[in-house]
Amino acid sequence: MNEAILEPMLRRMRIRQVFPIIRQYHDCVLLDIGCGWDAKFLRSVEAYVSKGEGIDPSAPELRTQKLSTRRITVTESLPYDSETFDLVTMLAVLEHVSRPRDMIVEIFRILKPGGRLVLTVPSNAAKPVLEFLAFRLGIVSAAEIRDHKCYYNKELLRQLLADTGLVMEAHHYFELGMNNFVVCAKQGTAIRAEPPASTTRR
């Protein structure tokens, strides 16, 4: 599968943000939601996890001693037992999710106590830039950009996480402010309810 010219660079920048979190865990059990057609992130962390799984509708057939993938549509219901993973990653995925709060609640369920969600998601500032790069220059995937449901800032992410049991531990912008990097820790008990539309789209 051919990629738009800018995609590999953007992916490498996202991956660099996540490595320090993974290395905080010994024998890390990791789930990468939206691992992509090549599972490059999952392959790149193989040396740092005890077990890693990736899910994506276009996931490759990957089976190693540590890694496996499932070719499934990423929905708000995840096919895993509760308290299975130390770490869940969603790198450039949340913006494609129709019901993001339900997805967050499912991630809370499958995380072990003290587990973390690490995500990257485009900021509000990225929307005009990504649309220009995709639709005018063709150097990022136009299909991917058309599928974006929402862009986020720190406050909107806080609203999304409220009462889900996942608490924002860290947030910063990268890629010149056009991407959010977020680390959330599992605490408390989740309340399963989709917030009003006004808090999930802008």
N, C-alpha and C positions, 0 to 999 in steps of 0.2 A: 504493500500500500504506500503510495507516495504522499508525502507531507508537504504542506505549504512551507515556504522557505524559512519563515521565522519560528515555526513551531518547535524545532529541537532546542533552540536557544532559550525560549520561554520555559520549556520543560526543565532544562538544566538549572535555571534560576530557581524554580520551585523546589526541585529536589535538594538543592543546597540548603534551603531553609529548614528541611526536615531532619537531616542527618543528626544534628546535635541532640534532638529529642530522643531518637531511637537509641542512641548510645548511652542514654541514662538508664536503660533497662538491661538487666541480665536475663538471658533466655527469653527474649521478647517474642510474644505471639502477636502477629500483626495481620490486620485486614486492610487491603487497599481497595477502596470502593471506586470503581471507574478506572481500572488499571490500564485500559486502552488495548489496542490491537497487538501491541508488542510487549506489554508489561515491563517496560524498561525500568520504571522505578522499583518494582518488585525485584527484578533481577539485580539491580544495583545495591540492594540492601541485604542480599542473601547472606553475606558474611557476618551481618550484625544481628540476625534474628535466629531464634530456634525453630520458628515455623512462620511462614508467610503465605497468605492466600490473597488472590485477587479476583474480583468479579467485574464483568463488563459484558455487554451484549456482543462485542467483537473480540473478546479475550482469546489469546492463542491457547493451543493445547500445551500446557506447561505442567510437567510433573518431574520434580527432582526430590532429593532426600528431604529438602526443607520447604520447597515451594510448590504451590499448586494454584490452578485457576479454574473458575467456573464461567462458562459462557451463558450468562443470564442477564435479563433486563434489570437494571438497577431501579428498584421501586422503593416505596416506603416500608415494605416488609422484607426483612432479611432472613435468609434460610439458615440461621445459626441458633444454637442454644444460648440461653442467658449466661452472662459472665464468662465468655469464651476468650476474649481478646484483651491484651494489655494495651494495645494501641490500634486505633483506627485512623487511616489517612483518607482524606478526600481532597485531591489536588486538582483544582479547576473542574469541579464536579457540581458543587452546590448550586451554581448559577443555572444548571440544567434541570434542577429538581422542581417538579410542579408543586409538591406539598412538602416544603423543606422542614417544617416543624415536626411532622410525623417521622421524617427521616432521622432527625436529631434524637427523637424519643427512642426510636429503634436502636440507634447507636448507643444510647445510654443503657439500654437493656443488655446488649451483647458485650459491653465493656465489663471487665473485672472491677471490683472495688478499687478505687485509686487509679483506674485506667484513664487514658487520655484520648481525645479526638484532636488531630492536627489537620487543619484545613487551610487551603488557599482559595481565594475567590476574588474576582475582579471588583474593583471599587467603582463607585459612581463616576469617578473621573475617567475611567477606562472606556466607558461606552462610546463616546464620539471617536476616540483614537482607534479602538478595535474595529469599529465600523468603517473607518477610513482605510485602515490597513487591509481589511477583508474585501470590501466592496469596490474600492477605488484602485488599490495597489495589488491586491491578490496575494499578499505574502503571509496572511494567516487564513485559516479555513473559514470560508463564507458560511458553510453549512453549520459549523460550530457556533458562530456568532449569531446566526438567525435563531438558533435553538436556545439562546440565553433567555431565561425567564425573569431574572432580576439581577441588579447590581447592588452591592452592599457597601456601607461604611461601618465604622465601629459601633455607632449607636444602633443601627438597624440590626447588627449581629447580636448586640446585647438584648434587644427586644425579642429576637428569634429564640435565644437561649433561655429566656425567663421561664422559670418553673419547669424546665425540662430535666433538672438534676445535673446538667452540665454547666459548669461555672467557668467563665473566661479567666484563665490564668495569665495569658499574655496576648498582646495584639501589637502589631506594627505594620506599617505600609512598606512595600518595597516596589521595585520596578518604577521608580520615580512617582510613587504614590498611586499607581494604577492597580495594585494588587494588595489584598489583605492577607496577612499571615496570622493565624489564630491557633492558640493552644487552649483546650478546654479540659477540665478535670471532672471526673465523675464524683458527684456528691448527692446526698439526699434522695428523694423519691420524685420521679417524673410525673407530671400531669399531662395526660394525652388529650390535647385539644388544639385544633388549628386556630391561630390567632386571626383577628380580623384582617381582611385583605389590605387595609391601609397600612398595616405594620409589616407586610411581607413583600410589597412591591413599591418601587419608587421610580 
